Amino acid sequence: MDVPDDPRIAIDGGTRVLVVTGAGISAESGLATFRGAGGLWEGQRVEDVATPEGFATDPGLVWRFYSARRAAALAAQPNPAHLALAAVEGRLEDRFLLVTQNVDGLHRRAGSRRLIEIHGSLFRTRCSRCDLPPFADESLHESGAPGCERCAARGRRADLRPDIVWFGELLDSDHLRRVEAFAEEGPGERLVFVAVGTSGNVWPVAGFVDLAAAVGGETWLVNLEPAHNDWRFDRIVRGAAGEVLPVLLGVVG
Ligand code: OAD
């Protein structure tokens, strides 16, 4: 791995860019990251608020946790890092793909459309039991879990839940296929992979860098602190995403 002095990625008509983002990209929008000092998990056990077992045990606690996160995300604004990625997408179109682990909706609000929200969205709700299609929902459920009406019509009780992928749950296989296909497409084009604001603790996303490296891609990590998977990257830039990304991606001079 190499720590460049004047980090910039050369992006031209033959470059494809695959980006993975994590909680760190939203830190400058005022949203807490998961791990580290002041992290979101502080004061809450992950098992209690981010697993199906935790939800089955205390759905009210889980809804209070995610209601607070909905409120914070709604009050936050996209920052220069989100905007830089949307600007690069505007230039590269189909040669760009953004995969975010974040559920805060800030990439979409910044204008990103070639976007996979691989851990779900804070702003969708679904049934914990039936196949009710996930629906848009910005409401706060602080006094307990709302019930599923489709299940009620069938004479049984089931709680609605946030449409978020929790620990112990599978990612959408269509999402994984789309990421792999993007990494492998474009013969003759140069693939650049950039991970931003992610501690590299959660799989399989922490291993996407290997997909890019396997097809000869150039791999960059932009992160404030050392990440768990640092050693997998060709180039590391330590710094705040909102300051680094606009320059790194050539959005500002
Ligand atoms: P983490 O909280 O684990 O890591 C955030 C990383 O961002 C840390 O390594 C920080 O150093 C870095 N960071 C903080 N501020 C930054 C800034 N301004 N610019 C650049 N980097 C900064 O968050 P994730 O890696 O996203 O999953 O966590 C992965 C998954 O763990 C989450 O999607 C979530 C959680 O379980 C689910 O909820 C399913």
Boltz pocket constraint, residues with backbone or C-beta under 6 A from the ligand:
constraints:
  - pocket:
      binder: B
      contacts: [[A, 21], [A, 22], [A, 23], [A, 24], [A, 25], [A, 27], [A, 28], [A, 33], [A, 34], [A, 35], [A, 36], [A, 39], [A, 50], [A, 101], [A, 102], [A, 119], [A, 164], [A, 165], [A, 166], [A, 167], [A, 196], [A, 197], [A, 198], [A, 199], [A, 200], [A, 201], [A, 202], [A, 222], [A, 223], [A, 224], [A, 225], [A, 226], [A, 227], [A, 239], [A, 240], [A, 241], [A, 242]]
      max_distance: 6.0
